């Protein structure tokens, strides 16, 4: 019996290491109504304009469109209408008490113009934009780099559920091209000794609060982009902060449940819930 216990003790660290759960590099595609998407992926042109998610291949003139050759995915643009387009992964089976780490690479395609793209990523029980979780897991409203940058976020599944990862492009009109590539998801079993954050610890206090929300973060994260959402997923505050202990007034907001989303200068994000009391 002692040998079995010892063996389990030796194996446990290995069993708790993250394992690849899902990956997609957009290099194997299938044609569907004029678009090319990976098998199981779904694109929804919510505003029914002339812009939509589609493959972005490398070419002789543009050999670096993709982060990993030969393809990336991109969101095209409309001259008059803002983007409102969704790209859903296949439905994935997430397991109870597992942490899922989602990573992907994204950028604006260099066109020589001073454009800015916008992207949100949500969890969704299906492939209908009306059903997505209104609170984004990731958001970047200032995508102006022509170089691919890494995005990552994590969540713990509280049940055995089927979900999709939903990418939502919502750039302003005439902003040209947004690209993503190399999506991957890792899973690891949550346990009592796990340190469950990708981002170094951030304290948001007091919680509950009535008037202000203070944000304390490590020195390496002194520059951060902070967003607050109400319980419907509506963005209600957006601020940039260059210091720890930054305070956001919330005394003008009605009592209820809210979500904070904090993105540091390296692109790492963390989120959480807080309550405003009367």
Secondary structure as GFF3:
##gff-version 3
##sequence-region A 1 278
A	DSSP	alpha_helix	2	15	.	.	.	ID=ss1
A	DSSP	beta_strand	19	24	.	.	.	ID=ss2
A	DSSP	beta_strand	30	32	.	.	.	ID=ss3
A	DSSP	beta_strand	35	37	.	.	.	ID=ss4
A	DSSP	beta_strand	42	45	.	.	.	ID=ss5
A	DSSP	beta_strand	53	57	.	.	.	ID=ss6
A	DSSP	beta_strand	71	75	.	.	.	ID=ss7
A	DSSP	beta_strand	85	88	.	.	.	ID=ss8
A	DSSP	beta_strand	92	94	.	.	.	ID=ss9
A	DSSP	beta_strand	98	108	.	.	.	ID=ss10
A	DSSP	beta_strand	117	124	.	.	.	ID=ss11
A	DSSP	three_ten_helix	129	131	.	.	.	ID=ss12
A	DSSP	beta_strand	138	143	.	.	.	ID=ss13
A	DSSP	beta_strand	149	157	.	.	.	ID=ss14
A	DSSP	beta_strand	161	169	.	.	.	ID=ss15
A	DSSP	beta_strand	178	189	.	.	.	ID=ss16
A	DSSP	beta_strand	202	205	.	.	.	ID=ss17
A	DSSP	beta_strand	212	217	.	.	.	ID=ss18
A	DSSP	three_ten_helix	219	221	.	.	.	ID=ss19
A	DSSP	beta_strand	224	229	.	.	.	ID=ss20
A	DSSP	beta_strand	235	241	.	.	.	ID=ss21
A	DSSP	beta_strand	246	249	.	.	.	ID=ss22
A	DSSP	beta_strand	256	264	.	.	.	ID=ss23
A	DSSP	beta_strand	269	276	.	.	.	ID=ss24
###
